Each structure stands twice: as structure tokens, then as C-alpha cells.
Amino acid sequence: MILMNDFKAEPPSLRAAMLAAARRVIESGWYVLGSEVSGFEKEWSALCGVGYGVGVGNGMDAIEIVLRALDIGRGDEVITTPMTAFATVLAIRRAGATPVLADIEPDTALLSLESARRCLSSKTKAVVLVHLYGQVRQMIAWQTFCQENGIALVEDCAQAHMATLQGKVAGGFGMAGAYSFYPTKNLGALGDAGMLVTNNQALAERSERLRNYGQSMRYHHTELGMNSRLDEIQAAMLGERLKFLPEFTERRQQIALAYRIGINNPLIDQLASPEELGAHVYHLYVINCKQRDLLQAKLQEKHIQTLIHYPICIHKQAPFHSIKRDPENLSMSERHAATCLSLPCHPQMSDAEVSRVIAAVNSFNSA
Ligand SMILES: *Cc1c(COP(=O)(O)O)cnc(C)c1O
């Protein structure tokens, strides 16, 4: 079976490094918010090209904490996409704000600027821009849009570790970037983990309080925060796994290039190429097909696992049936949800496996 992720196939040297790091933490006797966390915060924020990193419990909390630290909450509107993980929109709601859904561009599945413009109101305070599938694109346009309208650009970087456009890294374009290190992300822990990165010192300091009950000094609580701290053991695992990230990312990009060149079937549509090679880190490699469900079944028969990101738009989920949205419609998102399919694209795939996927996709016919 060609899997979507295959952790057991990772290099033995990585496993050995993680075991040694786990031993180090266990023997340290310090398990939450310590030197492993602060070391990884420094390392990751520096790689993102920003001054501050605040380790938190997961990617969803990172978004909520950024919004709360920006004083965005009740009565405020935040524009985002219906083609994302549920966590993106749930985080906006958890912060107390009102999510507003704009449609996507059909050729990238990324948020549409024209649609976002139609979603603006006097209450709009931020855009949560999701770097979907691992791609940063059109960032100058988004920065300009947010500046002109006096709203914050918050980046959901959960799928875009180290995606780079014109020398800038995901998380460094806006007011803050929210990272998830869930195990299946391009950089993943051995459990839940997340971080927000920012160049804004006040935002970083307030986020550090919010992640720890709103505590400024031991037993001094200046506001009502949450419990969203990062564990030492997860930070230590992330530090070791980070050493492999450049190599793993390059492998994902090679596989993606092979798919882009190799997949050639009139029943399959490919998404647009990235603006630069490094601007897409291929957390997911997604194609579109009108007979998507049949294609998925045929690939399964050939022992190729696939997934769908995402089969149900946010506004089709029960808690969000009446969510505020683009006054025109969200038809591009709905079409994408009905036709998209994610192919295996993980760093442990062999060339032979990549060729098998290409051959299987190319031999698909709707008969
Ligand atoms: C995974 C993911 C999240 C949520 O991250 P968690 O660590 O699972 O909370 C948010 N947004 C996107 C786009 C994601 O892929």
C-alpha cells in the first residue's frame, strides 16, 4: 500500500536522534515550558525570519491566541476561506469573533482577493489567510489589501512550513503566523504542538501570558487566558525533526514536479504551478477530477491511498450553516470540494512508488 504518510519508513538516524532527545528530557526532570521550548521557539522564529516565537498547544490555539492578543473578539469580523481545516474557523469563533467566508480561486484553491473585498465591512478586523496545501502566493497583494483597509493579516501556516516567496518565509508576511506541528504536518511532533510567530514584541508578550492562564508573573493574572502550553518533550522532538525538514521538503517538491510533468489525463485537472519553486512545500498534492469518487476507488484497488482536502466546505458543516459569507456565492469552493483529491506526497516515497501513482492516475478512465 502506498500511504499518505509513512512514519515507520523514516530514516533510522532520525529515530535514534528522537530517542536520545526523549532521554535528555526525561532525565532533565522538567516537562512543560522549559529550555527545550524556548530553544525551539528561538530556532523556529529565526527560520521564519521574525523576532519572536511562542510555543502553544496546537495550531488552532495559535490562531485563537493571535486574535485575542490583537484584541479581536466579540463584534469583530474576520475573513477567511471555506476550503480549510475546521480548526481555522473554529479558532476565530473561539476568540469570540465572527468568521466571514470568502470564496477561493479555482486554479489554486487559495482565498480569492476579489471575494474577500466583497466580504469587507466596517466590522472587519483581520484576514486569516490559509496557505492551503503548503503554498504562499500573491503575498504583496494581500499585504496591500490589509494595509489599505486597516486590518490585520494573520497567516494560517499549518500546512506551509518553510514555504518561501521572494526571500520571505510563511509567517513573516503578516502581523503573525500560526503554525501547527500536528504529526502529519510537514514538521510534526509526536503529539499536538503549535507555535505563533511574529515580529511584534507586544503581541508576543501578550500571547505568552494568554497561553498560560493570563499569568504575567507566578500567581499574578492580568487577564483571563487559557491553558495552551508546549511540552518539553514535543519541543525536543521538533528540534530533532527540524534537522530533516529541508531534505524532506525537497523530496516533497521533487515528487510534486514528477506528478506535474507525469500526470497527463484529459479527465484530470492540475492546479496552477507556484510562483517560485520554494513557494510551495507540498504538504498536499491535489488534483481535480469530475469523477473523483470513482478515481479514488480505482486508486484504492491499486493499493494507493488518497484523501480529500476538503470534502465538505465550512459553510456546509452543521454549526456553520448560517455563517456570514460573500454576498455572491461560494461556488468555487463547493466545486473544489466535489472534485479535489490528494495524492500521496510524503518524503519517504520511492521513485518507483511515485511512478506507480502516475501510471495509475494516467490509466484512469470513467468507463
Ligand atoms: C492542521 C491545521 C490546523 C489546525 O492545527 P491543529 O494543530 O490540529 O490544531 C489549522 N489550519 C490548517 C490549515 C490545518 O491544516
Boltz pocket constraint, residues with backbone or C-beta under 6 A from the ligand:
constraints:
  - pocket:
      binder: B
      contacts: [[A, 57], [A, 58], [A, 59], [A, 60], [A, 61], [A, 84], [A, 85], [A, 87], [A, 88], [A, 130], [A, 156], [A, 158], [A, 159], [A, 179], [A, 180], [A, 181], [A, 182], [A, 192], [A, 193], [A, 194]]
      max_distance: 6.0
